[in-house]
Each structure stands twice: as structure tokens, then as C-alpha cells.
Amino acid sequence: MKIILTHEVSGLGAAGDVVDVKDGYARNYLVPRGFALRWTKGGEKDVAQIRRARKIHEIATIEQANEVKAQLEGTKVRLAVRSGDAGRLFGSVTQADVADAIKTAGGPAVDKRRVELGSPIKTLGSHEVTVRLHADVVAKLGVEVVAA
């Protein structure tokens, strides 16, 4: 099935790309979550609009991405969450939580869709998080999860 991506999807493409995926993946995951639209002949106008919006919001050059990467890697991020006695969290830490914690720690504003957790954070302690700033630039960030 041909689809138009409306958001960046890891391993698939960036917003505005037209890609072919399996029917079930598009129908059950990408389209319901708003990551993609079905491709139509009239959808080419949508592609141009999505690409214009992407250029406004993305980091334009690798130099800018490297500057943001240096700022991120120099930032100490602490995230206070509710937890039980054994150090297990009530719920888990989300990408939005990490993006907000970066901003409150004095780091640059990061889009939550650019934060990649690897596996869900459900325990207290130090965890490593990656932030994909550009296609070629990835920042690794240490996040310390502490009890609230």
C-alpha cells in the first residue's frame, strides 16, 4: 500500500515521503495513529505542504544539529517520578516526559518524536536515551530517574 508519511517514522522515512508498506502495517498502525495518510492522486498537494512544514520545524544543517548535540550532551537531566518501595515506577517514563525534563534542565527544546527510549523506562536509576536530531546526528543523553 502506498502511503504519505505525516511524521518521521524510524526506519521508514521522514514527513512528506511517499513509501510502500504492507497493508496491515498501514491500516492498523500508521494511519490510525496519524503517522501517515493513504496515497491518492490529489494527495500530492498534501506532500508539498507537509514538506514545507517539515523544513520550518527541522534542524536545517548538520552544523546546527552538532551544536544542539553538544548542548544536549552537556545537560544533566533528572526526572522525578512516583515510584513504589522496590524502585519500580507507577507507569513508565514517556518520550514527552524526557523532552519536558530536558527543557526544564536548561537544555534546548526537543520534539518528543525525536526522543528514542529503546525500551520503556520503568525503574529508578540512570538510563541512556538517544535523540535523533538530524538524519546523520544522534545525541546520547543520560537521564537519571529519581523518586518524587
Beta strands, then each sheet from edge to edge (+ up, - down):
strand 1: 2-5
strand 2: 18-20
strand 3: 36-38
strand 4: 77-81
strand 5: 88-93
strand 6: 115-116
strand 7: 121-123
strand 8: 125-132
strand 9: 138-147
sheet 1: 2+ 1- 3+
sheet 2: 4+ 9+ 8- 6+
sheet 3: 5+ 7-
end
